[in-house]
Amino acid sequence: MDKELLQRSIQFLEDFTTENRINLIDKNIADRTRYITVVLENIFQPQNASAVIRSCDCFGIQDLHVIENTNEYTLNPDVVMGASKWVDLHRYNETEDNTLDTIKSLKEKGYRIVATTPHTNDVLLPDFDLSKGKAAFFFGTELTGLSDVVMEHADEFVKIPMYGFTESFNISVSAALVLNHLATDIRRTKVNWQLTEQEKMELKLEWLKKSVKKGDILLSEQHKRWKIE
């Protein structure tokens, strides 16, 4: 959709929306980022999967990538609390090697592949350098961790500092800790972490459609009146 049509569509749906809702959408879009993204590999516990997508929303991460090799990604509505409406979920489940496909896709988009693991001391989370470019943080299951494929193709490894006997956090806690640190740290840097103006407009339109009752249908009918296919 070109910029002019995007703007017309946004203005049309804003007429069905309260000013407070529009202000909230604009505020959250200003805080959204694709500079950092999250990847879950083969997560099987619905409560943890749901908690991660909720953390993504809370910390302004727009994209969550889910690799489904043997476990299907499911959401627990009592945990997710509607966050799945506001985060773009990308699922990889169509090939025999979904993990490798995900890595290739993200690298083509300019992401560094960052494996989060308690077993490799490449860099501690507070020392991770966000200025080196976009980063995709991979999280594995509590039982087996990340696969060998991720470990072999990772550009960097990150470890959360720990000071107790327990070897690792569960997946939802790990993701929340990593995102809390990164979401705070990125706003202290000079990197261009925010969405582009085009991305902001596209996201605002999608959120307005979800905020207005039957918003997608209303907009589709209006496009017909504007004689837009």
Secondary structure, DSSP 8 states (H G I E B T S, - for coil): --HHHHHHHHHHHHTTS-HHHHHHHHHHHHT-BSSEEEEEES---HHHHHHHHHHHHHTTB-EEEEE-SSS-----HHHHTTGGGTSEEEEE-SSTTHHHHHHHHHHHTT-EEEEE-TT--SEEGGG--GGG--EEEEE-BTTTBS-HHHHHH-SEEEE----SS-----HHHHHHHHHHHHHHHHTTS-S--B--HHHHHHHHHHHHHHHSTTHHHHHHHHHHHTT--
